[in-house]
Amino acid sequence: MKKVSISLMILVVSSILFSAGIKDHLARLSKDHGQSKPVSFYSLKAKTIDGKDFDFSTLKGKRVLIVNVASECGFTPQYKKLQKLFDDYKDKNFVILGFPCNDFGGQEPGSTSEIKSFCEKNYGVTFQLMEKVSIKGPNPHPVYQWLTKKELNGKSNASVRWNFHKFLIDENGQWVEDYGSMTDPMSEKIVAFAARKS
């Protein structure tokens, strides 16, 4: 009888210790998760289409539209409206960064010089074009990791499904909203963002 009681006591104590261990582990995980902080938009870097380093800290105080662009897409004519948006509001602390990307339908196959020439010749693009990047796959560009992961931007997860997906970042470097390819660059909501006084 004593052996049964001792065995039962050992079993109960072990169960209590095991439960406490799980609770401690979960508490640590929760604490660790809670301590992860978003990454500052202004800590990001990229290269321009001319191969120059571009430090996002230079964007402080500006509203930013980031868009993945392609030269052979059904949405390519949006370049014209993006340029108009930029022309209309570039003097109001608004900038556009266009990231060429060949991940969606292979619709940006050209070299850097070909992309730049195409944009200037066909659409008179003067807003900042960036280096050609990868958005899908195992190694998306750090800027797109920030744009699509809540753990990094502190606001929202997002999924880029096609060319000309638009992201808005406010003058404080905060992720605001994202819009798919179908959203017109001159839509009311995007124009309102670009025109906002700061």
C-alpha positions in Angstrom: 0.0 0.0 0.0 2.9 2.3 0.9 4.5 1.6 -2.5 1.3 2.5 -4.3 0.9 5.8 -2.3 4.6 6.7 -2.9 4.2 5.9 -6.6 1.0 8.0 -6.8 2.7 10.9 -5.0 5.6 10.8 -7.4 3.2 10.7 -10.3 1.3 13.7 -9.0 4.4 15.8 -8.3 5.9 15.0 -11.7 2.6 16.0 -13.3 2.7 19.3 -11.4 6.3 20.0 -12.3 5.7 19.1 -16.0 2.7 21.5 -16.1 4.7 24.3 -14.5 7.5 23.7 -17.0 5.1 24.1 -19.9 3.6 27.2 -18.4 7.1 28.7 -17.9 8.1 27.8 -21.4 4.9 29.4 -22.9 5.4 32.5 -20.7 9.0 32.8 -22.0 7.8 32.4 -25.6 5.1 35.0 -25.1 7.5 37.4 -23.5 10.1 36.9 -26.3 7.4 37.4 -28.9 6.2 40.5 -27.2 9.7 42.0 -27.2 10.2 41.7 -30.9 10.1 45.3 -32.3 9.3 46.5 -35.8 12.1 47.5 -38.1 12.3 51.2 -38.9 11.5 52.1 -42.5 14.3 54.5 -42.4 16.9 51.8 -41.7 16.3 50.2 -45.1 18.6 50.6 -48.1 18.5 49.7 -51.8 20.2 50.6 -55.0 18.8 52.9 -57.7 18.5 51.9 -61.3 21.8 53.7 -61.8 23.5 51.4 -59.3 23.9 54.1 -56.6 23.2 53.4 -52.9 19.9 54.8 -51.7 19.4 55.3 -48.0 15.8 55.4 -46.9 16.7 57.8 -44.1 16.6 60.5 -46.9 12.8 59.9 -47.0 12.1 61.3 -43.6 9.3 63.7 -43.7 8.1 62.5 -47.1 5.1 60.4 -48.1 6.1 57.5 -50.2 4.4 55.3 -52.8 6.4 52.1 -53.6 5.3 50.1 -56.6 6.7 47.0 -58.4 6.9 47.8 -62.1 7.2 45.8 -65.3 7.7 46.8 -69.0 5.6 44.1 -70.7 2.5 43.9 -68.5 -1.1 44.8 -69.2 -0.8 47.3 -66.4 2.4 48.9 -67.8 0.4 52.0 -69.0 0.0 52.9 -65.3 3.5 54.4 -65.7 1.8 57.4 -67.3 -0.5 58.0 -64.3 2.2 57.3 -61.8 4.3 60.0 -63.5 1.3 62.4 -63.4 0.8 61.7 -59.7 4.4 62.4 -59.1 4.4 65.6 -61.2 1.3 66.9 -59.4 2.6 66.3 -55.9 6.4 66.1 -55.9 6.5 69.6 -54.4 4.3 68.5 -51.5 6.8 66.0 -49.9 5.6 63.1 -52.0 7.9 60.6 -53.8 7.5 57.4 -55.8 9.9 54.5 -55.8 9.5 52.1 -58.7 11.1 48.6 -58.3 11.4 46.6 -61.5 10.6 43.0 -60.9 10.5 39.9 -63.2 8.8 37.6 -60.8 5.3 38.0 -62.2 4.8 36.5 -65.6 8.4 37.2 -66.6 7.2 40.6 -67.7 10.3 42.6 -66.8 13.1 40.6 -68.6 15.2 43.6 -69.7 18.5 44.8 -68.4 18.8 47.8 -66.2 19.7 50.1 -69.1 16.8 48.7 -71.2 14.3 49.3 -68.4 15.5 52.8 -67.8 15.4 53.7 -71.5 11.9 52.1 -72.0 10.5 54.2 -69.1 12.0 57.5 -70.1 11.2 57.1 -73.9 7.7 55.8 -73.5 6.4 57.4 -70.4 8.8 60.2 -69.5 9.4 58.7 -66.1 11.3 61.0 -63.8 10.3 59.5 -60.4 13.0 57.3 -58.8 13.4 53.9 -60.4 15.3 51.3 -58.3 17.4 48.2 -59.0 15.6 45.2 -60.4 14.6 43.1 -57.4 13.0 39.7 -56.4 9.8 39.8 -54.4 8.7 36.2 -54.4 10.8 33.1 -53.6 13.2 32.4 -50.7 15.1 35.7 -50.8 12.8 38.7 -51.4 14.5 42.1 -51.3 14.6 43.5 -47.7 12.4 46.4 -48.7 9.7 43.9 -49.8 10.2 41.8 -46.7 9.4 45.0 -44.7 6.4 45.9 -46.8 4.8 42.4 -46.6 5.6 41.3 -43.0 3.7 42.7 -40.0 6.5 41.6 -37.7 8.8 44.0 -39.6 6.6 46.9 -40.4 4.5 46.7 -37.3 1.2 47.3 -39.1 0.1 44.6 -41.5 0.9 41.5 -43.6 0.5 41.9 -47.4 0.8 39.7 -50.4 2.1 41.0 -53.8 0.3 39.0 -56.4 1.2 40.9 -59.6 3.0 43.8 -61.1 2.0 47.4 -60.1 1.1 46.6 -56.5 1.2 49.8 -54.5 2.3 50.5 -50.9 1.8 53.8 -49.1 4.2 54.9 -46.3 3.5 58.1 -44.4 5.9 61.0 -43.6 6.8 59.2 -40.3 7.8 56.0 -41.9 4.6 54.2 -41.0 3.1 51.6 -43.2 -0.4 52.9 -44.2 -2.0 50.8 -46.9 -1.5 48.6 -49.9 -3.4 48.4 -53.1 -3.4 45.8 -55.9 -2.7 46.2 -59.6 -6.2 47.1 -60.4 -6.1 50.3 -58.3 -5.6 53.3 -60.5 -2.6 55.4 -59.4 -4.9 58.5 -59.8 -7.6 57.0 -57.6 -9.2 59.2 -55.0 -7.6 57.4 -52.1 -4.0 57.5 -53.5 -4.3 61.2 -54.6 -5.6 62.1 -51.2 -2.6 60.5 -49.7 -0.2 62.2 -52.1 -1.8 65.6 -51.6 -1.9 65.6 -47.8 -0.1 68.6 -46.3 2.7 67.9 -43.9 
